[in-house]
Amino acid sequence: MAPSTENRRLADLLEALPPTRILVIGDLILDRYADGKASRVSPEAPVLVFDFDHERYLLGGACNVASNLRALGASASVLGVVGEDEAGGRLRSLLRDADIDTQALVTDPTRPTTRKTRYVAKTMQVLRVDEESRSPVSGTAEQAMLAILEQRPFPWRSVLLSDYGKGVLTPKIIAAAIAAARSQGGVTVVDPKGKDYTIYRGVDLLTPNREEAEAATGVTIRETGDLHRAAQRLREITGIKTAVITLGKDGIFFEKEDGSHRIIPTEARQVFDVTGAGDTVVAALTFCRAAGVSLEDSLRLANHAAGITVAKLGTWAPSRREILARLGETMAGAGGKVLTREEAIEVAGRLRAEGRRLVFTNGCFDILHAGHCDYLGKARSYGDALMVAVNTDQSVQRQNKAPGRPINGLDDRTAVLAALQAVDYVVPFDDDTPKALIEAVTPHVLCKGEDWRDKGVVGREWVEAHGGQVVLVPLVPGRSTTNVIAKIKQS
């Protein structure tokens, strides 16, 4: 179906957003993922034995908020505290790779860089280990942060406070941040934590979720009337004019001081993992409001952005291109997944900069069947995003396929693949093999079916030479397009 007039209007607003300078202040977290297997119980104690395979590092906490801003096209800087340790150095490096300004980072040798290590078997988390200090930042570190916020003229247009309860957002820091944003005529938006919201008094917007709003207001939210009472209490506590409460699958509620209100329905088509959705909402909301977009339109765009995030495994920073594609999609379910070669290269580069693992596979995928679905789901489990390269109709015909193949044209094949939850991106290619495309995107993992064991996997040498791995995925017996066609002919 064609994009609606409303979607076209929102797309025009998003496309016109200038690269506004936004300062993210808050708890900077290094997310470490230890991937492996956990299939046996230790003989020493009733615990799982984790067979470590590899590790990867991602931006977490306020860093992930900044990553979301950068992906949307904002100019993002971070102000926070890191330790004088290996984790702090790695966090700085990841931020620079993601094109996030680190000049405002403060080093405090008395506290560790916050690091969360998640032990993951396939897609299941079996253990999390936190290394952190939750004590309020004080002394030299706090003074260094205040000195940055007291600069006049203030170098940033608006401020986003990302509170994860690790001690960075002290009352002094919050007050200085509000004053700094006001000096520029900008906005201050908070993703809050804890029960005491009096510390946020003077900000322009807060984005608590349902549970956080309940804890801060003492109002149990079960129905619309409860939302009104919670909104009124939030306004009383913080002085905000419009209260915003995110409701997960139920959308986003906002109420103005005159009592007018609305619930913006969720834009999620698939919900795979809600991790990081709040970061996406507050980043998109802040960027839009800083650029002068109305609150309601800002929330609608934030909702569309979060709809992309929750369809991914783990945190995800949707790009402006992804949201524009979602708003202007022409096939239900595609959701901006179908890329050109140039877009695929751009996406691969962004994933690499963010420390995410890209899985790549290819094929004709002519008549999709259960074997394909099983294969793609297994392939997706080896990384953070699955890119599927699909032969064009002409490429299929040159591969000595049976007469009349492909049965389904390229547009149909890409649309069906894009509708699968396991598939993040689909890229058509016209060459006889995907070799050139593989070399252009350089995936971390190259997957093929185990029936290719003796055929020679195209791209193996390139991927392995660049530190990646090749995985031969077990296939479901008796499932193939050829068998499906044969059954149809026999019926």
C-alpha positions as CSV (number, residue, x, y, z in Angstrom):
1,M,0.0,0.0,0.0
2,A,1.1,3.6,-0.6
3,P,2.3,5.7,2.3
4,S,-0.5,7.7,4.0
5,T,-0.7,11.5,3.8
6,E,0.2,11.6,7.5
7,N,3.3,9.4,7.0
8,R,4.4,11.6,4.1
9,R,4.0,14.7,6.3
10,L,6.1,13.1,9.1
11,A,8.7,12.0,6.6
12,D,9.0,15.6,5.3
13,L,9.5,16.8,8.9
14,L,12.2,14.2,9.6
15,E,14.0,14.8,6.4
16,A,14.2,18.5,7.1
17,L,15.7,18.2,10.6
18,P,19.0,20.1,10.8
19,P,22.1,18.5,12.4
20,T,21.4,20.2,15.8
21,R,24.1,20.0,18.5
22,I,22.8,18.1,21.5
23,L,24.7,17.3,24.7
24,V,23.9,14.0,26.4
25,I,24.6,14.0,30.2
26,G,24.4,10.9,32.3
27,D,25.7,7.5,33.1
28,L,28.1,6.1,30.5
29,I,28.0,2.3,30.3
30,L,30.2,-0.2,28.4
31,D,28.1,-3.2,27.5
32,R,30.2,-6.4,27.1
33,Y,28.6,-9.4,25.5
34,A,30.3,-12.8,26.1
35,D,28.9,-15.2,23.5
36,G,29.2,-19.0,23.8
37,K,27.3,-22.1,24.8
38,A,25.7,-23.3,28.0
39,S,24.6,-26.8,27.5
40,R,25.9,-28.7,30.5
41,V,25.7,-28.6,34.3
42,S,28.9,-28.3,36.3
43,P,29.8,-31.4,38.4
44,E,31.1,-29.0,41.1
45,A,27.8,-27.1,41.8
46,P,24.3,-27.0,40.3
47,V,25.3,-24.2,37.8
48,L,25.6,-24.1,34.1
49,V,29.1,-24.3,32.5
50,F,29.6,-21.5,30.0
51,D,31.8,-22.4,27.1
52,F,33.2,-19.0,26.0
53,D,33.5,-18.3,22.3
54,H,34.0,-14.6,21.7
55,E,33.3,-11.2,23.1
56,R,31.9,-7.9,21.7
57,Y,31.5,-4.5,23.1
58,L,28.6,-2.0,22.6
59,L,27.7,1.4,23.8
60,G,25.3,1.3,26.7
61,G,23.4,3.7,29.0
62,A,23.7,7.4,28.0
63,C,26.2,6.3,25.3
64,N,23.4,4.4,23.6
65,V,21.2,7.5,23.7
66,A,24.0,9.5,22.0
67,S,24.3,6.7,19.4
68,N,20.6,7.0,18.7
69,L,20.9,10.8,18.3
70,R,23.9,10.3,15.9
71,A,22.0,7.7,13.8
72,L,19.1,10.2,13.4
73,G,21.5,12.9,12.1
74,A,22.0,15.0,15.2
75,S,25.5,16.2,16.3
76,A,25.9,14.3,19.6
77,S,28.3,14.9,22.5
78,V,28.5,13.1,25.8
79,L,29.2,14.5,29.2
80,G,29.9,11.9,31.9
81,V,32.5,10.1,34.0
82,V,34.7,7.2,33.1
83,G,37.4,5.5,35.2
84,E,41.1,5.5,34.5
85,D,40.9,1.9,33.3
86,E,40.8,-0.4,30.3
87,A,37.0,-0.2,30.1
88,G,37.2,3.6,30.0
89,G,39.6,3.5,27.1
90,R,37.5,1.1,25.2
91,L,34.4,3.2,25.8
92,R,36.2,6.3,24.4
93,S,37.2,4.4,21.4
94,L,33.7,3.1,20.7
95,L,32.3,6.6,21.0
96,R,34.8,8.0,18.6
97,D,34.1,5.2,16.1
98,A,30.4,6.1,16.3
99,D,31.3,9.7,15.5
100,I,30.2,10.9,19.0
101,D,32.1,13.8,20.4
102,T,34.1,12.9,23.6
103,Q,35.7,16.2,24.4
104,A,33.4,16.7,27.4
105,L,34.2,13.3,29.0
106,V,35.6,13.5,32.5
107,T,38.0,10.9,34.0
108,D,37.7,10.0,37.7
109,P,40.5,7.6,38.8
110,T,38.6,6.9,42.1
111,R,35.7,5.1,40.4
112,P,35.5,2.4,37.8
113,T,34.0,2.8,34.3
114,T,30.5,1.2,34.5
115,R,30.6,-2.1,32.7
116,K,27.9,-4.7,32.3
117,T,28.9,-8.2,31.1
118,R,26.2,-10.4,29.7
119,Y,26.9,-14.0,29.1
120,V,24.8,-15.1,26.1
121,A,24.1,-18.6,24.8
122,K,22.7,-18.1,21.3
123,T,20.1,-15.4,22.0
124,M,19.5,-16.3,25.7
125,Q,21.2,-14.4,28.5
126,V,22.3,-16.7,31.2
127,L,24.2,-14.3,33.5
128,R,24.9,-10.6,33.9
129,V,27.9,-9.2,35.9
130,D,27.9,-5.5,36.8
131,E,31.1,-3.6,37.6
132,E,30.1,-0.1,38.8
133,S,29.9,2.5,41.6
134,R,26.6,4.1,42.4
135,S,27.9,6.7,44.7
136,P,27.2,10.3,43.6
137,V,29.9,12.0,41.6
138,S,31.7,14.6,43.8
139,G,34.9,16.5,44.2
140,T,37.1,17.2,41.2
141,A,35.0,15.1,38.8
142,E,31.8,17.0,39.7
143,Q,33.6,20.4,39.4
144,A,34.9,19.5,36.0
145,M,31.4,18.7,34.8
146,L,30.0,21.9,36.2
147,A,32.8,23.9,34.5
148,I,31.7,22.5,31.1
149,L,28.0,23.3,31.8
150,E,28.8,26.8,32.9
151,Q,30.4,27.8,29.6
152,R,28.8,30.9,28.0
153,P,28.0,30.9,25.3
154,F,26.9,27.3,25.8
155,P,28.2,25.2,22.8
156,W,25.1,23.0,22.5
157,R,21.6,23.8,21.5
158,S,19.8,21.4,23.9
159,V,20.5,18.9,26.7
160,L,19.3,15.4,27.2
161,L,19.7,13.9,30.7
162,S,20.0,10.1,30.7
163,D,19.7,8.9,34.2
164,Y,20.6,5.2,35.0
165,G,21.0,5.8,38.7
166,K,24.8,5.4,38.7
167,G,25.5,8.8,40.5
168,V,26.4,11.1,37.6
169,L,23.2,13.2,37.6
170,T,23.6,15.0,41.0
171,P,21.2,17.9,41.8
172,K,24.0,20.4,41.0
173,I,24.7,18.9,37.6
174,I,20.9,18.8,36.8
175,A,20.4,22.5,37.8
176,A,23.5,23.6,35.8
177,A,22.3,21.6,32.7
178,I,18.8,23.2,32.8
179,A,20.4,26.7,33.1
180,A,22.8,25.9,30.2
181,A,20.0,24.8,27.8
182,R,17.9,27.8,28.7
183,S,20.8,30.1,27.9
184,Q,20.6,28.9,24.3
185,G,16.8,28.9,24.2
186,G,16.9,25.1,23.9
187,V,15.1,22.3,25.7
188,T,16.1,19.9,28.5
189,V,14.6,16.4,28.3
190,V,15.1,13.7,30.9
191,D,14.9,10.0,30.8
192,P,14.4,9.7,34.6
193,K,15.3,7.2,37.3
194,G,14.3,6.6,40.9
195,K,11.4,7.9,42.9
196,D,12.4,11.5,43.7
197,Y,11.6,13.6,40.7
198,T,11.9,16.9,42.6
199,I,15.6,16.9,41.4
200,Y,14.3,17.4,37.8
201,R,12.3,20.5,38.6
202,G,12.7,23.0,35.8
203,V,13.2,20.6,32.9
204,D,11.0,20.8,29.8
205,L,10.1,17.1,29.4
206,L,10.4,13.8,31.1
207,T,9.8,10.4,29.6
208,P,9.1,7.9,32.4
209,N,7.6,4.6,31.5
210,R,4.4,3.3,33.3
211,E,6.3,1.7,36.2
212,E,8.6,4.7,36.7
213,A,5.6,7.1,36.7
214,E,3.9,4.9,39.3
215,A,7.0,4.9,41.6
216,A,7.4,8.7,41.3
217,T,3.8,9.7,41.8
218,G,2.4,6.9,44.0
219,V,-0.5,6.5,41.5
220,T,-1.1,2.9,40.3
221,I,-1.9,3.1,36.6
222,R,-4.6,0.7,35.4
223,E,-6.9,2.9,33.3
224,T,-7.1,6.3,31.6
225,G,-8.2,8.1,34.8
226,D,-5.1,6.9,36.6
227,L,-3.0,8.3,33.7
228,H,-4.6,11.8,34.3
229,R,-3.9,11.6,38.0
230,A,-0.3,10.5,37.4
231,A,0.2,13.3,34.8
232,Q,-1.2,15.9,37.2
233,R,1.2,14.7,40.0
234,L,4.2,14.8,37.6
235,R,3.4,18.4,36.7
236,E,3.1,19.3,40.4
237,I,6.4,17.6,41.3
238,T,8.5,18.9,38.4
239,G,6.8,22.0,37.0
240,I,6.6,20.6,33.5
241,K,3.8,21.9,31.3
242,T,3.2,18.6,29.5
243,A,3.5,15.2,31.0
244,V,4.6,12.2,28.9
245,I,4.3,8.6,30.0
246,T,5.5,5.8,27.7
247,L,3.2,2.7,27.8
248,G,5.1,0.0,25.9
249,K,2.8,-1.9,23.6
250,D,0.0,0.6,24.4
251,G,1.9,3.6,22.9
252,I,2.7,7.0,24.5
253,F,0.4,9.1,26.6
254,F,0.8,12.9,26.9
255,E,-1.3,15.4,28.7
256,K,-1.0,19.2,28.6
257,E,-1.6,21.5,31.5
258,D,-5.1,22.5,30.2
259,G,-6.1,18.8,30.5
260,S,-6.1,18.0,26.8
261,H,-4.5,14.6,26.2
262,R,-3.9,11.8,23.7
263,I,-2.5,8.3,23.5
264,I,-0.4,7.8,20.4
265,P,-0.7,4.1,19.5
266,T,2.5,2.0,19.2
267,E,4.0,1.7,15.7
268,A,5.7,-1.6,16.4
269,R,4.8,-4.4,13.9
270,Q,7.0,-7.0,15.5
271,V,8.3,-7.0,19.1
272,F,11.5,-9.1,19.4
273,D,13.3,-7.3,22.2
274,V,12.3,-4.1,24.1
275,T,15.9,-3.4,25.2
276,G,16.8,0.2,24.4
277,A,13.4,1.3,23.2
278,G,13.3,4.0,25.9
279,D,16.7,5.4,24.7
280,T,15.3,5.6,21.1
281,V,12.2,7.4,22.2
282,V,14.0,10.0,24.3
283,A,16.7,10.6,21.6
284,A,14.1,11.1,18.8
285,L,11.9,13.3,21.0
286,T,14.8,15.5,22.1
287,F,16.2,15.9,18.5
288,C,12.8,16.8,17.1
289,R,11.9,19.2,20.0
290,A,15.3,20.9,19.8
291,A,14.6,21.5,16.1
292,G,11.2,23.1,16.8
293,V,8.9,20.2,15.8
294,S,5.6,20.1,17.7
295,L,5.4,17.8,20.7
296,E,2.8,15.5,19.1
297,D,4.7,15.2,15.9
298,S,7.9,14.6,17.9
299,L,6.2,11.8,19.8
300,R,4.8,10.2,16.6
301,L,8.3,10.2,15.0
302,A,9.8,8.8,18.3
303,N,7.1,6.1,18.2
304,H,8.1,5.1,14.6
305,A,11.8,5.0,15.6
306,A,11.0,2.8,18.7
307,G,9.0,0.4,16.4
308,I,12.2,-0.3,14.6
309,T,14.3,-0.8,17.8
310,V,11.9,-3.4,19.4
311,A,12.1,-5.5,16.2
312,K,15.8,-6.0,16.8
313,L,17.8,-8.2,19.3
314,G,19.5,-5.9,21.9
315,T,19.8,-2.2,21.7
316,W,19.5,-0.6,18.3
317,A,20.0,2.9,16.9
318,P,17.6,3.3,14.0
319,S,18.9,5.6,11.3
320,R,17.0,8.5,9.7
321,R,17.1,6.4,6.5
322,E,15.4,3.5,8.2
323,I,12.6,5.6,9.7
324,L,12.1,7.4,6.3
325,A,11.9,4.0,4.6
326,R,9.4,2.8,7.2
327,L,7.2,5.9,6.8
328,G,7.3,5.6,3.0
329,E,7.3,1.8,2.6
330,T,5.3,0.5,-0.4
331,M,5.0,-3.1,0.8
332,A,3.4,-4.0,4.1
333,G,6.0,-5.7,6.3
334,A,9.0,-4.5,4.4
335,G,9.6,-1.8,7.0
336,G,12.6,-0.3,5.1
337,K,14.6,-3.5,5.1
338,V,15.3,-3.8,1.4
339,L,18.5,-2.0,0.6
340,T,20.5,-0.9,-2.4
341,R,24.2,-2.0,-2.6
342,E,25.3,1.5,-1.4
343,E,22.8,1.4,1.5
344,A,24.0,-2.1,2.5
345,I,27.6,-0.8,2.6
346,E,26.5,2.1,4.7
347,V,24.6,-0.1,7.1
348,A,27.5,-2.5,7.4
349,G,29.9,0.3,8.3
350,R,27.5,1.7,11.0
351,L,27.1,-1.8,12.5
352,R,30.9,-2.2,12.6
353,A,31.4,1.2,14.2
354,E,28.9,0.3,16.9
355,G,30.6,-3.0,17.6
356,R,27.8,-5.1,16.3
357,R,28.1,-8.5,14.5
358,L,26.7,-8.6,10.9
359,V,25.7,-12.0,9.6
360,F,25.5,-12.5,5.8
361,T,23.9,-15.1,3.7
362,N,22.6,-15.4,0.2
363,G,20.4,-17.3,-2.1
364,C,17.5,-17.2,-4.6
365,F,14.7,-17.9,-2.0
366,D,12.3,-18.5,-4.8
367,I,9.5,-20.4,-3.0
368,L,9.9,-19.7,0.8
369,H,9.3,-22.8,2.9
370,A,9.8,-24.1,6.5
371,G,13.4,-25.0,5.7
372,H,14.2,-21.5,4.7
373,C,12.6,-20.1,7.9
374,D,14.6,-22.5,10.1
375,Y,17.8,-21.7,8.3
376,L,17.4,-17.9,8.5
377,G,16.5,-18.1,12.2
378,K,19.6,-20.1,12.9
379,A,21.8,-17.8,10.9
380,R,20.4,-14.7,12.7
381,S,21.5,-16.2,16.1
382,Y,25.2,-15.8,15.2
383,G,25.1,-12.0,15.3
384,D,23.2,-8.8,15.9
385,A,21.8,-8.3,12.4
386,L,21.2,-10.7,9.4
387,M,21.7,-9.4,5.9
388,V,20.3,-11.6,3.1
389,A,21.6,-11.1,-0.4
390,V,19.1,-12.2,-3.1
391,N,19.8,-13.0,-6.8
392,T,18.0,-10.9,-9.3
393,D,15.8,-12.7,-11.8
394,Q,18.5,-12.4,-14.4
395,S,21.1,-13.8,-12.1
396,V,18.9,-16.8,-11.2
397,Q,18.3,-17.5,-14.9
398,R,22.1,-17.5,-15.6
399,Q,22.7,-20.0,-12.8
400,N,21.4,-22.9,-15.0
401,K,18.2,-23.2,-13.0
402,A,15.3,-25.2,-14.4
403,P,13.2,-23.5,-17.1
404,G,10.7,-21.0,-15.8
405,R,12.7,-20.1,-12.7
406,P,12.4,-18.1,-10.7
407,I,8.8,-18.8,-10.1
408,N,8.5,-15.5,-8.1
409,G,10.0,-12.3,-9.3
410,L,12.5,-10.3,-7.3
411,D,10.1,-7.8,-5.8
412,D,7.9,-10.7,-4.4
413,R,10.9,-12.6,-3.1
414,T,12.5,-9.6,-1.3
415,A,9.1,-8.6,0.1
416,V,8.5,-12.0,1.6
417,L,12.0,-12.2,3.1
418,A,11.7,-8.7,4.5
419,A,8.5,-9.7,6.3
420,L,10.4,-12.3,8.4
421,Q,11.4,-11.4,11.9
422,A,14.8,-13.1,11.6
423,V,15.8,-10.9,8.6
424,D,17.1,-7.4,9.2
425,Y,18.1,-6.4,5.7
426,V,17.6,-7.7,2.1
427,V,20.0,-6.8,-0.7
428,P,19.4,-7.8,-4.3
429,F,22.5,-8.5,-6.4
430,D,22.8,-9.1,-10.1
431,D,26.2,-10.8,-10.3
432,D,26.6,-14.6,-10.7
433,T,27.9,-14.8,-7.2
434,P,27.8,-12.5,-4.1
435,K,31.6,-12.3,-4.0
436,A,31.8,-8.6,-4.8
437,L,29.0,-7.7,-2.3
438,I,30.6,-9.8,0.5
439,E,33.8,-7.9,0.0
440,A,32.0,-4.6,0.0
441,V,30.2,-5.2,3.3
442,T,32.8,-7.6,5.0
443,P,30.4,-9.4,7.4
444,H,31.6,-10.8,10.7
445,V,29.8,-14.1,9.9
446,L,29.1,-15.7,6.6
447,C,26.5,-18.4,6.6
448,K,25.6,-21.1,4.1
449,G,23.7,-24.3,4.4
450,E,25.7,-27.4,5.3
451,D,25.1,-28.8,1.8
452,W,27.8,-26.3,0.7
453,R,30.5,-28.1,2.7
454,D,32.1,-29.6,-0.4
455,K,31.1,-27.0,-3.0
456,G,33.3,-24.2,-1.7
457,V,31.7,-21.2,0.0
458,V,32.0,-18.0,-2.1
459,G,33.6,-15.3,0.1
460,R,35.2,-17.6,2.6
461,E,38.7,-16.4,2.0
462,W,37.8,-12.8,2.3
463,V,35.7,-13.1,5.5
464,E,38.3,-15.3,7.3
465,A,41.2,-13.0,6.2
466,H,39.4,-10.1,7.8
467,G,38.9,-11.9,11.1
468,G,35.4,-13.2,10.5
469,Q,34.0,-16.8,10.5
470,V,32.1,-19.0,8.1
471,V,29.3,-21.1,9.5
472,L,27.6,-24.0,7.8
473,V,24.1,-24.2,9.1
474,P,22.3,-27.6,9.5
475,L,19.3,-27.9,7.2
476,V,15.9,-29.3,7.7
477,P,15.8,-32.7,5.9
478,G,13.5,-33.0,2.9
479,R,12.8,-29.3,2.6
480,S,13.7,-27.6,-0.7
481,T,12.1,-25.5,-3.4
482,T,12.7,-28.3,-5.9
483,N,10.7,-30.7,-3.7
484,V,7.9,-28.1,-3.3
485,I,7.7,-27.7,-7.1
486,A,7.7,-31.5,-7.7
487,K,4.8,-31.9,-5.2
488,I,2.8,-29.2,-7.0
489,K,3.3,-30.9,-10.3
490,Q,2.2,-34.3,-8.9
491,S,-1.0,-32.9,-7.4
